[in-house]
Amino acid sequence: MNSLDMLKKLTGESDEELLSLLLDTAQDSILNYTNRTVLPPRLEVTKVRWANIAYNRQGMEGESSRSEGGISQSFVEIPSDIVAILNVNRLARVGGKTYEKT
């Protein structure tokens, strides 16, 4: 099952253009965070999870917390379990350069 199909199943959304945009944005964010140019296959599920979070947060862009009817919610940019996975796959910069296996 590819990333788009997984995200469709998770969200129930049928708009492939929207889901593809969310997946592309998630991939760009992951590559930027990990200092990589190519997404390793082991991060595909993480990309889907990040895109699913973005899908669920539509309409709440820019909010860090919300209170309604006595219920308070706070939001983190990236959940700690995803950060832990990304940190393991992050490439260090040495002398201003990143060395990535090809």
C-alpha positions as CSV (number, residue, x, y, z in Angstrom):
1,M,0.0,0.0,0.0
2,N,1.4,3.4,-1.0
3,S,1.4,6.5,1.2
4,L,-1.6,8.0,-0.6
5,D,-3.7,4.9,0.0
6,M,-2.6,4.7,3.7
7,L,-3.6,8.4,4.2
8,K,-6.9,7.8,2.4
9,K,-7.7,5.0,4.8
10,L,-6.7,7.0,7.9
11,T,-8.6,10.1,7.0
12,G,-11.6,8.8,5.0
13,E,-10.8,11.7,2.6
14,S,-11.3,11.1,-1.1
15,D,-9.7,14.3,-2.4
16,E,-6.4,13.0,-3.7
17,E,-5.1,16.4,-4.6
18,L,-5.4,17.6,-1.0
19,L,-3.9,14.4,0.4
20,S,-1.0,14.5,-2.1
21,L,-0.3,18.1,-1.1
22,L,-0.3,17.1,2.6
23,L,2.1,14.2,1.9
24,D,4.4,16.5,-0.1
25,T,4.4,19.1,2.6
26,A,5.1,16.4,5.3
27,Q,8.0,15.0,3.2
28,D,9.5,18.5,2.7
29,S,9.3,19.1,6.5
30,I,10.9,15.7,7.2
31,L,13.7,16.3,4.7
32,N,14.4,19.7,6.1
33,Y,14.4,18.5,9.7
34,T,16.7,15.5,9.0
35,N,19.1,17.4,6.6
36,R,18.4,14.8,3.9
37,T,17.8,15.2,0.2
38,V,16.0,11.8,-0.3
39,L,13.4,10.3,2.1
40,P,14.5,6.8,3.2
41,P,11.8,4.1,2.9
42,R,11.8,3.7,6.7
43,L,10.4,7.2,7.1
44,E,7.4,6.7,4.7
45,V,5.0,5.8,7.6
46,T,6.3,8.8,9.6
47,K,5.5,10.9,6.5
48,V,1.9,9.5,6.5
49,R,1.5,10.2,10.2
50,W,2.7,13.8,9.9
51,A,0.3,14.3,6.9
52,N,-2.5,12.8,9.0
53,I,-1.8,15.3,11.8
54,A,-1.8,18.2,9.3
55,Y,-5.1,16.9,7.9
56,N,-6.7,16.8,11.4
57,R,-5.4,20.3,12.2
58,Q,-6.9,22.0,9.2
59,G,-8.5,25.3,10.3
60,M,-6.4,25.5,13.4
61,E,-3.2,26.9,11.7
62,G,-1.3,29.2,14.0
63,E,-3.0,28.1,17.2
64,S,-0.9,26.9,20.1
65,S,-3.9,26.4,22.5
66,R,-7.7,26.7,22.6
67,S,-10.3,26.9,25.3
68,E,-14.0,26.2,24.6
69,G,-16.7,25.4,27.1
70,G,-14.3,24.9,30.0
71,I,-12.2,22.4,27.9
72,S,-8.6,23.5,27.2
73,Q,-6.4,22.0,24.5
74,S,-2.8,22.7,23.7
75,F,-1.0,21.7,20.5
76,V,2.6,20.9,19.8
77,E,4.1,21.4,16.4
78,I,5.5,17.8,16.1
79,P,4.5,15.1,18.6
80,S,7.4,13.7,20.6
81,D,7.2,10.2,19.2
82,I,7.6,11.5,15.7
83,V,10.5,13.8,16.8
84,A,12.2,10.7,18.4
85,I,12.0,8.9,15.0
86,L,13.3,11.9,13.1
87,N,16.2,12.4,15.5
88,V,17.4,8.9,14.9
89,N,17.4,9.6,11.1
90,R,18.9,13.0,11.3
91,L,22.1,13.7,9.5
92,A,24.7,15.9,11.3
93,R,26.4,18.8,9.7
94,V,30.2,18.8,9.7
95,G,32.0,21.9,8.7
96,G,28.7,23.3,7.2
97,K,28.2,20.2,5.0
98,T,25.9,17.2,5.4
99,Y,27.2,13.8,4.2
100,E,24.4,11.5,3.0
101,K,24.8,8.0,1.6
102,T,23.6,7.7,-1.9
